[in-house]
Amino acid sequence: MILLHSFAAAAVQGSGSPETRPNFSWKPILHYATSKVTPQQNIDEIRISFDVLRSLSPCNFLVFGLGHDSLMWASFNPRGTTLFLEEDPRWVQTVLKDAPGLSASTVNYRTKLSDADNLLSHYRTEPDCSPTQSFIRGNSKCRLALNMLQDEVYDKEWDIIMIDAPRGYFPDAPGRMSAIYSAAVMARNRKSPGVTHVYLHDVDRKVEKMYAETFLCKKHLVKAVGRLWHFEIPPATNMNSEFC
């Protein structure tokens, strides 16, 4: 609760008229005050996302993963669009019982963590995975493309993408390979001015680090705190044969 209260205070401070000042909701504070649940990320990791959300809100914020801390993330983007993508439909129902105002959609992943190395080889040999093609909607040939999401995911340009799911800590888990690849494609295809902020958690793990360096690119890494990397990815000016 102390953590969220400090962010709430920061969110409502500053200059500006009541019309332009963030309309922070106090519901999350009440929620966490009566819960033993703590956020998945630590305070330093949360702050680097919060600072960008504070400067961009209201914005389009796409989050891979739904959890007990999702109400906090949504509250950081008042009047914006925050959409959560979750692998487990039963978990979606559980979370939405406590926080019915959240927007969440189920994702059917086509990957397994144990296939991470083979999927990188597939990316390099499958033309429809190439950045020269650079599309994910309906892309059935590229196994890394999240090709069956709801239309809103494809139709919006996402200012911030947070990747903290799906599960990636046992061989049969989906892993975050397709989330990382698809986030890179979305960022490169951006038409609006500015960069896409991509946050990837659990970069201490081999697959997250390997895929981040392949698709999100070390040259776009602007901050690393704890187990979180923050990338600022500009729109692609030319379609090279590699992402990085």
Backbone as JSON, one array per atom type, in Angstrom:
{
  "sequence": "MILLHSFAAAAVQGSGSPETRPNFSWKPILHYATSKVTPQQNIDEIRISFDVLRSLSPCNFLVFGLGHDSLMWASFNPRGTTLFLEEDPRWVQTVLKDAPGLSASTVNYRTKLSDADNLLSHYRTEPDCSPTQSFIRGNSKCRLALNMLQDEVYDKEWDIIMIDAPRGYFPDAPGRMSAIYSAAVMARNRKSPGVTHVYLHDVDRKVEKMYAETFLCKKHLVKAVGRLWHFEIPPATNMNSEFC",
  "N": [[0.83, -1.2, 0.0], [1.96, 1.26, 0.8], [3.78, 1.61, -1.25], [2.08, 1.97, -3.56], [0.69, 4.23, -2.72], [2.68, 6.17, -2.7], [3.22, 6.43, -5.43], [0.74, 7.32, -6.26], [0.63, 9.83, -5.06], [2.66, 11.11, -6.48], [1.52, 11.07, -9.0], [-0.61, 12.84, -8.91], [0.52, 15.25, -8.39], [2.14, 18.3, -9.49], [2.15, 20.76, -12.16], [-0.5, 22.28, -14.08], [-3.88, 22.28, -15.36], [-6.98, 21.18, -13.81], [-8.22, 19.77, -15.82], [-6.22, 18.72, -17.39], [-4.57, 17.4, -15.69], [-3.57, 14.19, -14.46], [-6.19, 11.89, -13.8], [-6.19, 10.31, -11.21], [-7.1, 7.17, -9.87], [-8.33, 6.13, -6.74], [-9.11, 3.64, -6.04], [-7.35, 1.39, -6.41], [-5.6, 1.7, -4.22], [-7.24, 1.24, -2.03], [-7.85, -1.38, -2.63], [-5.33, -2.75, -2.45], [-4.75, -2.15, 0.14], [-6.28, -3.83, 1.62], [-5.36, -6.3, 1.05], [-2.97, -8.98, 0.93], [-1.39, -9.22, -1.19], [1.42, -8.5, -3.2], [3.05, -6.46, -5.73], [4.42, -7.95, -8.77], [6.8, -6.93, -9.68], [9.63, -5.13, -8.32], [9.96, -2.05, -6.39], [11.79, -0.29, -7.63], [11.89, -1.26, -10.23], [9.22, -0.92, -11.02], [9.06, 1.85, -10.94], [10.44, 2.9, -13.19], [8.76, 2.32, -15.3], [6.46, 3.6, -14.44], [7.25, 6.3, -14.48], [7.4, 6.86, -17.22], [4.78, 6.28, -18.01], [3.46, 8.24, -16.55], [4.29, 10.53, -17.9], [3.27, 10.15, -20.46], [0.57, 9.47, -20.27], [-2.86, 10.29, -20.96], [-2.54, 7.2, -22.65], [-1.87, 4.5, -24.98], [-1.6, 1.38, -23.68], [-0.23, -1.71, -23.57], [-0.26, -4.82, -22.03], [1.4, -7.77, -21.44], [0.28, -10.28, -19.63], [-1.64, -10.87, -16.73], [-2.57, -10.05, -13.49], [-2.64, -9.86, -9.86], [-1.59, -7.38, -9.54], [-2.48, -5.9, -11.63], [-4.5, -3.99, -11.47], [-3.17, -1.87, -10.37], [-1.39, -1.16, -12.49], [-3.24, -0.35, -14.47], [-4.34, 1.84, -13.18], [-2.32, 3.67, -13.35], [-2.61, 4.77, -15.8], [-4.75, 6.72, -16.31], [-7.75, 7.49, -18.03], [-6.67, 6.54, -20.32], [-6.04, 3.78, -22.64], [-5.76, 0.6, -21.45], [-4.79, -2.61, -21.9], [-4.83, -6.01, -21.09], [-3.16, -9.04, -21.79], [-3.6, -12.44, -21.49], [-2.73, -15.83, -20.81], [-4.28, -17.83, -19.56], [-7.58, -18.62, -19.4], [-9.18, -19.17, -17.18], [-7.85, -17.9, -15.12], [-8.15, -15.28, -15.93], [-10.89, -14.89, -15.44], [-10.87, -15.15, -12.65], [-9.31, -12.95, -11.78], [-10.8, -10.81, -12.82], [-13.08, -10.93, -11.31], [-12.42, -9.66, -8.94], [-11.57, -7.25, -9.93], [-13.41, -5.89, -11.91], [-13.36, -3.81, -13.73], [-11.16, -3.92, -15.35], [-9.62, -4.42, -18.57], [-9.27, -7.3, -20.39], [-7.88, -9.95, -22.34], [-7.81, -13.26, -23.71], [-5.02, -15.21, -24.71], [-3.97, -17.56, -27.08], [-1.21, -19.28, -27.13], [1.25, -20.47, -29.44], [3.62, -21.68, -28.93], [6.36, -23.37, -27.2], [8.49, -23.23, -24.4], [10.65, -24.96, -24.52], [11.17, -25.08, -27.19], [12.58, -22.85, -27.9], [15.18, -22.35, -29.04], [14.95, -23.66, -31.53], [12.92, -22.15, -32.62], [14.16, -19.73, -33.11], [15.84, -20.47, -35.2], [13.86, -21.13, -37.04], [12.75, -18.57, -37.44], [14.82, -17.36, -38.87], [14.76, -18.68, -41.26], [12.2, -18.66, -42.29], [10.39, -16.83, -44.54], [8.12, -15.23, -43.92], [8.56, -14.44, -41.34], [10.43, -12.53, -41.46], [11.73, -9.19, -40.97], [11.34, -7.71, -43.24], [8.88, -8.44, -44.14], [7.19, -8.15, -41.84], [4.62, -8.39, -40.3], [1.9, -9.39, -38.19], [-0.81, -9.99, -37.78], [-2.9, -12.57, -38.81], [-0.72, -14.0, -39.68], [0.14, -16.94, -40.24], [2.23, -18.58, -40.98], [4.62, -17.8, -39.79], [5.79, -18.89, -36.85], [6.33, -17.46, -34.6], [4.73, -15.27, -34.62], [2.03, -13.61, -33.12], [-0.82, -14.35, -34.15], [-3.58, -14.46, -33.87], [-4.96, -12.62, -32.28], [-7.28, -10.35, -30.63], [-8.97, -7.86, -32.62], [-8.5, -5.24, -31.7], [-5.92, -5.2, -30.68], [-4.28, -5.23, -32.91], [-5.22, -3.03, -34.33], [-4.74, -0.72, -32.87], [-2.11, 1.62, -32.13], [0.42, 1.0, -29.98], [1.68, 2.74, -27.3], [3.16, 2.02, -25.11], [4.49, -1.09, -24.23], [4.32, -3.77, -22.13], [6.03, -6.61, -21.14], [5.52, -9.21, -19.25], [4.79, -11.77, -19.11], [3.88, -14.6, -21.16], [4.05, -17.5, -18.93], [7.36, -18.71, -18.31], [9.15, -20.6, -17.25], [9.37, -23.33, -17.22], [9.74, -26.32, -19.24], [7.4, -26.92, -20.87], [5.97, -24.6, -20.79], [4.55, -21.65, -22.39], [6.48, -19.67, -22.85], [8.16, -16.52, -23.58], [8.75, -15.89, -26.14], [7.19, -15.37, -28.51], [5.75, -13.17, -27.66], [7.76, -11.24, -27.34], [8.81, -11.11, -29.97], [6.48, -10.26, -31.39], [5.94, -7.81, -30.16], [8.15, -6.38, -31.02], [7.64, -6.24, -33.78], [5.24, -4.73, -33.78], [6.22, -2.31, -32.72], [8.08, -1.5, -34.67], [6.39, -1.07, -36.79], [5.06, 1.24, -36.2], [3.25, 4.2, -36.89], [2.66, 6.68, -35.88], [4.13, 9.72, -34.46], [7.22, 9.53, -32.58], [8.63, 7.09, -30.25], [8.19, 3.56, -29.44], [7.75, 2.38, -26.25], [9.12, -0.37, -24.78], [8.95, -2.76, -22.3], [10.63, -5.35, -20.71], [10.44, -8.01, -18.54], [12.2, -10.18, -16.23], [14.74, -10.6, -17.34], [16.95, -11.87, -16.49], [16.8, -14.45, -17.18], [17.69, -16.97, -19.58], [16.31, -17.24, -22.12], [14.64, -14.96, -22.34], [16.59, -12.93, -22.38], [18.1, -13.64, -24.68], [16.18, -13.46, -26.76], [15.44, -10.8, -26.51], [17.8, -9.49, -27.26], [17.9, -10.27, -29.88], [15.55, -9.31, -31.13], [14.54, -6.92, -29.91], [16.75, -5.36, -29.51], [19.94, -4.33, -28.48], [20.89, -1.76, -29.01], [18.68, -0.19, -28.69], [18.17, -0.27, -26.03], [17.56, 1.51, -23.17], [17.5, 1.67, -20.42], [18.25, -0.29, -17.56], [17.08, -1.99, -14.87], [17.25, -3.87, -12.02], [15.62, -6.81, -12.78], [14.53, -5.89, -15.08], [14.31, -4.61, -18.35], [14.32, -1.67, -20.32], [13.31, -0.58, -23.38], [13.49, 1.74, -26.09], [11.97, 1.89, -28.98], [12.23, 2.91, -32.25], [10.14, 3.74, -35.13], [10.53, 1.64, -38.01], [12.75, 2.67, -40.47], [13.78, 1.59, -42.7], [13.43, -1.61, -44.17], [15.29, -3.96, -43.1], [17.03, -7.14, -43.34], [17.37, -8.17, -40.87], [16.3, -7.72, -37.46], [17.91, -6.35, -35.67]],
  "CA": [[0.0, 0.0, 0.0], [2.85, 2.41, 0.85], [4.31, 1.73, -2.61], [1.1, 2.56, -4.46], [0.36, 5.57, -2.24], [3.73, 7.09, -3.14], [3.01, 6.68, -6.85], [-0.47, 8.12, -6.38], [0.98, 11.2, -4.72], [3.41, 11.66, -7.61], [0.65, 11.19, -10.17], [-1.53, 13.98, -8.81], [1.29, 16.47, -8.2], [2.61, 18.95, -10.69], [1.37, 21.87, -12.69], [-1.54, 21.93, -15.04], [-5.25, 22.48, -14.94], [-7.65, 19.92, -13.45], [-8.62, 19.04, -17.02], [-5.07, 18.05, -17.98], [-3.88, 16.63, -14.67], [-4.05, 12.81, -14.43], [-7.33, 11.62, -12.92], [-5.78, 9.07, -10.55], [-8.14, 6.47, -9.12], [-7.88, 5.66, -5.43], [-9.59, 2.27, -5.82], [-6.25, 0.43, -6.2], [-5.05, 1.82, -2.88], [-8.15, 0.51, -1.15], [-7.72, -2.81, -2.97], [-4.1, -3.3, -1.91], [-4.75, -1.97, 1.6], [-7.0, -4.96, 2.23], [-4.82, -7.51, 0.43], [-1.58, -9.32, 1.23], [-0.71, -9.37, -2.47], [2.37, -7.46, -3.58], [3.31, -6.5, -7.17], [5.44, -8.89, -9.23], [8.05, -6.19, -9.83], [9.98, -4.35, -7.14], [9.63, -0.63, -6.5], [12.67, 0.36, -8.6], [11.45, -1.68, -11.57], [7.93, -0.27, -11.29], [9.2, 3.29, -11.11], [10.86, 3.33, -14.53], [7.56, 2.28, -16.14], [5.56, 4.63, -13.93], [7.69, 7.62, -14.92], [7.0, 7.04, -18.62], [3.31, 6.34, -18.02], [3.07, 9.55, -16.03], [4.54, 11.55, -18.91], [2.51, 9.89, -21.69], [-0.85, 9.24, -20.01], [-3.47, 9.03, -21.38], [-1.86, 6.59, -23.78], [-2.24, 3.1, -25.25], [-0.69, 0.57, -22.86], [-0.49, -3.13, -23.76], [0.45, -5.58, -21.0], [1.37, -9.23, -21.51], [0.18, -10.79, -18.27], [-2.72, -10.36, -15.88], [-2.33, -10.51, -12.13], [-3.2, -9.06, -8.78], [-1.07, -6.01, -9.64], [-2.97, -5.27, -12.86], [-5.27, -2.8, -11.12], [-2.17, -0.81, -10.2], [-0.93, -0.7, -13.79], [-4.32, 0.38, -15.13], [-4.55, 3.11, -12.5], [-1.26, 4.58, -13.77], [-2.94, 5.28, -17.14], [-6.14, 7.18, -16.28], [-8.34, 7.99, -19.29], [-6.02, 5.89, -21.45], [-6.44, 2.4, -22.92], [-4.85, -0.4, -20.92], [-5.3, -3.93, -22.24], [-4.01, -7.11, -20.58], [-3.22, -10.28, -22.55], [-3.35, -13.5, -20.52], [-2.8, -17.17, -21.4], [-5.18, -18.74, -18.84], [-8.92, -18.03, -19.31], [-9.71, -19.28, -15.8], [-7.21, -16.85, -14.34], [-8.81, -14.03, -16.32], [-12.15, -14.8, -14.69], [-10.55, -14.95, -11.24], [-8.85, -11.57, -11.56], [-11.87, -9.87, -13.14], [-14.05, -10.92, -10.22], [-11.98, -8.64, -7.99], [-11.33, -5.98, -10.63], [-14.21, -6.01, -13.14], [-13.14, -2.71, -14.65], [-9.99, -4.16, -16.2], [-9.83, -4.99, -19.91], [-8.36, -8.42, -20.55], [-8.17, -10.87, -23.44], [-7.05, -14.51, -23.62], [-4.12, -15.49, -25.83], [-3.61, -18.97, -27.3], [0.16, -19.3, -27.63], [1.6, -21.62, -30.28], [5.01, -22.0, -28.66], [6.79, -23.95, -25.93], [9.82, -22.74, -24.03], [11.65, -25.94, -24.96], [11.42, -24.88, -28.62], [13.1, -21.49, -28.1], [16.3, -22.35, -29.98], [14.43, -24.03, -32.85], [12.11, -21.04, -33.14], [15.08, -18.74, -33.68], [16.22, -21.0, -36.51], [12.67, -20.96, -37.88], [12.66, -17.14, -37.79], [15.84, -17.01, -39.85], [14.53, -19.37, -42.54], [10.82, -18.46, -42.74], [10.26, -15.48, -45.09], [7.06, -14.45, -43.28], [9.05, -13.92, -40.06], [11.43, -11.51, -41.74], [11.27, -7.81, -40.81], [10.92, -7.16, -44.53], [7.43, -8.7, -44.19], [6.79, -7.36, -40.69], [3.2, -8.36, -39.95], [1.54, -10.48, -37.28], [-2.22, -10.39, -37.94], [-3.1, -13.57, -39.85], [0.56, -14.57, -40.13], [0.14, -18.32, -39.75], [3.47, -19.27, -41.33], [5.64, -17.47, -38.8], [5.33, -19.46, -35.57], [6.55, -16.48, -33.54], [3.74, -14.19, -34.73], [0.75, -13.77, -32.42], [-1.64, -14.09, -35.34], [-5.01, -14.64, -33.63], [-5.39, -11.74, -31.19], [-8.46, -9.56, -30.96], [-8.64, -6.8, -33.57], [-8.02, -4.04, -31.03], [-4.47, -5.27, -30.5], [-3.66, -4.88, -34.18], [-5.7, -1.76, -34.85], [-4.18, 0.39, -32.1], [-0.67, 1.76, -31.99], [0.67, 0.94, -28.54], [2.77, 3.62, -26.88], [3.95, 1.27, -24.13], [4.22, -2.53, -24.19], [4.96, -4.43, -20.99], [6.07, -8.07, -21.3], [5.78, -9.89, -17.97], [4.08, -13.03, -19.3], [3.34, -15.69, -20.36], [5.0, -18.25, -18.11], [8.55, -19.1, -19.05], [10.09, -21.17, -16.29], [9.43, -24.8, -17.33], [9.83, -26.63, -20.67], [6.13, -26.89, -21.6], [5.37, -23.26, -20.72], [4.6, -20.99, -23.7], [7.64, -18.8, -23.03], [7.86, -15.15, -24.02], [9.38, -15.68, -27.44], [6.27, -14.74, -29.46], [5.41, -11.84, -27.14], [8.87, -10.35, -27.66], [8.82, -10.92, -31.43], [5.32, -9.49, -31.83], [6.13, -6.45, -29.68], [9.12, -5.75, -31.91], [6.96, -5.94, -35.04], [4.33, -3.61, -33.52], [7.0, -1.09, -32.55], [8.67, -1.13, -35.96], [5.32, -0.65, -37.71], [4.42, 2.44, -35.68], [3.11, 5.3, -37.84], [2.59, 7.92, -35.12], [5.44, 10.22, -34.05], [7.77, 9.02, -31.34], [9.07, 5.71, -30.11], [7.4, 2.64, -28.62], [8.46, 1.94, -25.05], [8.91, -1.79, -24.52], [9.55, -3.22, -21.05], [10.72, -6.8, -20.62], [10.82, -8.46, -17.2], [12.87, -11.48, -16.09], [15.84, -10.69, -18.31], [18.0, -12.73, -15.94], [16.63, -15.78, -17.76], [18.4, -17.1, -20.86], [15.48, -17.04, -23.31], [14.26, -13.54, -22.41], [17.77, -12.15, -22.79], [18.44, -14.0, -26.05], [15.18, -12.91, -27.68], [15.53, -9.34, -26.44], [18.95, -9.05, -28.05], [17.63, -10.57, -31.29], [14.41, -8.58, -31.7], [14.34, -5.59, -29.34], [18.02, -4.74, -29.87], [20.72, -3.65, -27.45], [21.05, -0.34, -29.32], [17.48, 0.52, -28.24], [18.06, -0.41, -24.58], [17.85, 2.81, -22.55], [17.61, 1.55, -18.97], [18.16, -1.63, -16.99], [16.93, -1.92, -13.41], [16.89, -5.19, -11.51], [15.4, -7.8, -13.84], [13.7, -5.22, -16.09], [14.95, -3.81, -19.39], [13.46, -0.69, -20.97], [13.72, -0.26, -24.74], [12.76, 2.75, -26.86], [12.12, 1.39, -30.34], [11.66, 3.83, -33.23], [9.58, 3.09, -36.32], [11.55, 1.2, -38.96], [12.88, 3.55, -41.62], [14.0, 0.7, -43.84], [13.18, -2.99, -43.78], [16.47, -4.8, -43.25], [16.76, -8.57, -43.21], [17.48, -8.48, -39.44], [15.69, -6.71, -36.6], [18.96, -5.59, -34.99]],
  "C": [[0.87, 1.25, 0.0], [3.41, 2.68, -0.54], [3.32, 2.44, -3.51], [0.74, 3.97, -4.03], [1.41, 6.57, -2.68], [3.6, 7.41, -4.61], [1.77, 7.53, -7.07], [-0.18, 9.58, -6.09], [1.74, 11.86, -5.87], [2.51, 11.92, -8.8], [-0.22, 12.43, -10.11], [-0.8, 15.28, -8.56], [1.63, 17.09, -9.54], [1.68, 20.03, -11.17], [0.33, 21.36, -13.65], [-2.91, 22.12, -14.47], [-5.86, 21.16, -14.52], [-8.02, 19.1, -14.67], [-7.46, 18.24, -17.59], [-4.31, 17.2, -16.98], [-4.42, 15.21, -14.64], [-5.15, 12.61, -13.41], [-7.09, 10.29, -12.21], [-6.93, 8.48, -9.75], [-7.57, 5.94, -7.81], [-8.35, 4.24, -5.15], [-8.44, 1.28, -5.63], [-5.67, 0.5, -4.8], [-5.93, 1.08, -1.89], [-8.03, -0.99, -1.38], [-6.49, -3.41, -2.29], [-4.01, -3.13, -0.4], [-5.4, -3.15, 2.31], [-6.51, -6.3, 1.68], [-3.38, -7.73, 0.86], [-0.75, -9.44, -0.04], [0.24, -8.21, -2.7], [2.66, -7.57, -5.08], [4.44, -7.47, -7.52], [6.8, -8.22, -9.36], [8.35, -5.42, -8.55], [9.8, -2.86, -7.41], [10.5, 0.07, -7.54], [12.29, -0.01, -10.03], [10.14, -0.99, -11.94], [8.13, 1.2, -11.63], [9.59, 3.68, -12.53], [9.71, 3.23, -15.53], [6.6, 3.39, -15.74], [5.95, 6.0, -14.45], [7.29, 7.89, -16.37], [5.48, 7.12, -18.75], [2.82, 7.7, -17.56], [3.24, 10.63, -17.09], [3.67, 11.38, -20.16], [1.0, 9.79, -21.48], [-1.69, 10.48, -20.32], [-2.81, 8.49, -22.65], [-2.42, 5.19, -23.99], [-1.18, 2.2, -24.64], [-1.1, -0.89, -22.97], [0.38, -3.93, -22.79], [0.29, -7.07, -21.25], [1.42, -9.75, -20.08], [-0.93, -10.1, -17.51], [-2.51, -10.92, -14.48], [-2.98, -9.61, -11.11], [-2.68, -7.63, -8.8], [-1.6, -5.27, -10.86], [-3.78, -4.01, -12.58], [-4.34, -1.61, -10.92], [-1.73, -0.26, -11.55], [-2.01, 0.11, -14.51], [-4.52, 1.75, -14.5], [-3.48, 4.13, -12.87], [-1.56, 5.21, -15.13], [-4.39, 5.76, -17.17], [-6.55, 7.81, -17.61], [-7.65, 7.43, -20.52], [-6.61, 4.51, -21.67], [-5.37, 1.46, -22.38], [-5.47, -1.77, -21.14], [-4.31, -5.0, -21.78], [-4.24, -8.36, -21.42], [-2.76, -11.43, -21.65], [-3.57, -14.87, -21.16], [-3.89, -18.06, -20.81], [-6.57, -18.12, -18.68], [-9.52, -18.12, -17.91], [-9.11, -18.21, -14.91], [-7.8, -15.49, -14.67], [-10.08, -13.84, -15.52], [-11.9, -14.53, -13.21], [-10.17, -13.5, -10.95], [-9.98, -10.58, -11.79], [-12.98, -9.88, -12.1], [-13.72, -9.84, -9.2], [-11.82, -7.28, -8.63], [-12.08, -5.99, -11.95], [-14.0, -4.89, -14.14], [-11.95, -2.88, -15.57], [-10.41, -4.72, -17.55], [-8.79, -6.08, -20.14], [-8.83, -9.34, -21.66], [-7.28, -12.1, -23.3], [-6.23, -14.72, -24.9], [-3.84, -16.99, -25.9], [-2.21, -19.0, -27.94], [0.45, -20.59, -28.4], [2.99, -22.16, -29.97], [5.19, -22.73, -27.34], [8.21, -23.46, -25.65], [10.91, -23.68, -24.53], [12.01, -25.79, -26.43], [12.12, -23.56, -28.92], [14.23, -21.44, -29.12], [15.82, -22.68, -31.4], [13.62, -22.9, -33.46], [12.98, -19.92, -33.68], [15.56, -19.19, -35.05], [15.08, -20.86, -37.5], [12.53, -19.52, -38.34], [13.63, -16.8, -38.92], [15.61, -17.65, -41.21], [13.12, -19.17, -43.1], [10.65, -17.02, -43.25], [9.21, -14.62, -44.38], [7.42, -14.0, -41.87], [9.98, -12.73, -40.25], [10.89, -10.11, -41.47], [10.91, -7.14, -42.13], [9.44, -7.42, -44.78], [6.73, -7.94, -43.07], [5.28, -7.25, -40.5], [2.91, -9.54, -39.04], [0.09, -10.92, -37.44], [-2.35, -11.39, -39.1], [-1.83, -14.23, -40.35], [0.71, -15.99, -39.56], [1.46, -19.05, -40.02], [4.59, -19.0, -40.34], [5.15, -17.91, -37.43], [5.55, -18.51, -34.4], [5.5, -15.37, -33.55], [2.48, -14.54, -33.94], [-0.35, -13.38, -33.4], [-3.14, -14.14, -35.1], [-5.48, -13.82, -32.43], [-6.64, -10.99, -31.6], [-8.04, -8.35, -31.79], [-8.06, -5.56, -32.91], [-6.5, -4.03, -30.89], [-3.76, -4.83, -31.77], [-4.02, -3.47, -34.64], [-5.13, -0.55, -34.12], [-2.67, 0.43, -32.24], [-0.38, 1.9, -30.5], [1.88, 1.78, -28.19], [3.72, 2.9, -25.93], [3.51, -0.2, -24.18], [5.02, -3.13, -23.04], [4.89, -5.95, -21.18], [6.49, -8.7, -19.97], [5.05, -11.23, -17.94], [4.22, -13.38, -20.78], [4.42, -16.37, -19.52], [6.19, -18.72, -18.95], [9.6, -19.73, -18.17], [10.05, -22.7, -16.24], [9.24, -25.16, -18.8], [8.53, -26.52, -21.45], [5.41, -25.56, -21.5], [5.46, -22.59, -22.09], [5.89, -20.21, -23.93], [7.24, -17.46, -23.6], [8.4, -14.85, -25.41], [8.45, -14.93, -28.4], [5.82, -13.37, -28.97], [6.5, -10.84, -27.49], [8.92, -10.07, -29.16], [7.69, -10.0, -31.87], [5.4, -8.04, -31.36], [7.11, -5.7, -30.58], [8.48, -5.36, -33.24], [6.01, -4.75, -34.86], [5.1, -2.3, -33.44], [7.57, -0.6, -33.88], [7.63, -0.6, -36.93], [4.61, 0.63, -37.27], [4.4, 3.55, -36.73], [3.08, 6.66, -37.13], [3.99, 8.41, -34.77], [5.91, 9.56, -32.76], [8.1, 7.55, -31.37], [8.0, 4.88, -29.4], [8.26, 2.2, -27.45], [8.12, 0.48, -24.79], [9.67, -2.17, -23.25], [9.5, -4.75, -21.01], [11.22, -7.19, -19.24], [11.44, -9.86, -17.25], [13.99, -11.67, -17.1], [17.04, -11.45, -17.75], [17.91, -14.15, -16.5], [17.18, -15.8, -19.19], [17.53, -16.73, -22.05], [15.06, -15.58, -23.44], [15.41, -12.69, -22.92], [18.1, -12.39, -24.26], [17.47, -13.37, -27.05], [15.17, -11.39, -27.65], [16.66, -8.83, -27.32], [18.75, -9.31, -29.53], [16.59, -9.65, -31.9], [14.21, -7.16, -31.16], [15.6, -4.73, -29.47], [18.69, -3.97, -28.74], [20.85, -2.14, -27.74], [19.83, 0.48, -28.9], [17.28, 0.42, -26.73], [18.48, 0.9, -23.92], [18.01, 2.72, -21.04], [17.47, 0.09, -18.57], [18.14, -1.5, -15.48], [16.49, -3.29, -12.92], [16.79, -6.19, -12.65], [14.56, -7.23, -14.98], [14.57, -4.43, -17.05], [13.9, -2.91, -20.04], [14.07, -0.33, -22.32], [12.88, 0.88, -25.29], [13.0, 2.43, -28.33], [11.47, 2.35, -31.32], [11.0, 3.06, -34.37], [10.71, 2.72, -37.28], [11.57, 2.14, -40.15], [13.21, 2.76, -42.88], [13.89, -0.73, -43.34], [14.4, -3.85, -44.09], [16.09, -6.26, -43.07], [16.89, -9.04, -41.76], [16.81, -7.37, -38.64], [16.75, -5.8, -35.99], [20.24, -5.53, -35.83]]
}
